[in-house]
Amino acid sequence: MTGRRITDRIRVREQAARLYLEGCTITSTARQIGYSYGTTRTLLLEAGVRIRNRGGRP
C-alpha cells in the first residue's frame, strides 16, 4: 500500500509542476489537482520548481 501512495504522490507532484510551469498560479494548480494551497506549494518545492514572486512572471 505504501508504494502506491508514493507513486500517486509522484504523479500528482509531476502534474502540479507541469501546470505551474505552464503559467498557472499555485491557487489554480491546487484547485485543479484537488489539494490545498499549502500541500500544492510543498509538492512544487519537492519537484524542484522555483516558486515565482507574487504578481507573476518577471
C-alpha positions in Angstrom: 0.0 0.0 0.0 2.8 2.4 0.8 4.3 2.0 -2.6 1.1 3.0 -4.3 0.8 6.2 -2.2 4.4 7.1 -3.1 3.6 6.5 -6.8 0.4 8.6 -6.5 2.3 11.4 -4.8 4.9 11.4 -7.6 2.2 11.5 -10.2 0.4 14.4 -8.6 3.7 16.2 -7.9 4.6 16.0 -11.6 1.1 17.2 -12.7 1.4 20.1 -10.3 4.8 21.1 -11.6 3.6 20.9 -15.2 0.6 23.1 -14.5 2.6 25.7 -12.6 5.4 25.8 -15.1 2.8 26.3 -17.8 1.8 29.5 -16.0 -0.9 28.5 -13.6 -0.9 30.1 -10.1 -0.4 27.9 -7.0 -4.1 28.5 -6.2 -5.3 27.4 -9.6 -2.9 24.5 -9.6 -4.2 23.4 -6.2 -7.8 23.6 -7.4 -7.0 21.5 -10.5 -5.2 18.7 -8.6 -7.6 18.8 -5.7 -5.2 19.7 -2.9 -4.8 22.7 -0.5 -2.6 25.6 -1.4 0.0 24.6 1.3 0.2 21.0 0.1 0.4 22.1 -3.5 3.3 24.5 -2.7 5.1 21.7 -0.8 4.6 19.4 -3.8 6.1 22.0 -6.1 9.1 22.5 -3.9 9.6 18.7 -3.7 9.6 18.7 -7.5 12.4 21.3 -7.5 10.2 24.0 -9.0 11.3 27.6 -8.3 8.3 29.5 -6.9 7.6 32.8 -8.7 7.3 36.0 -6.8 3.9 37.4 -6.1 2.5 39.1 -9.1 3.5 36.6 -11.7 6.4 36.3 -14.1 9.1 38.9 -14.2 
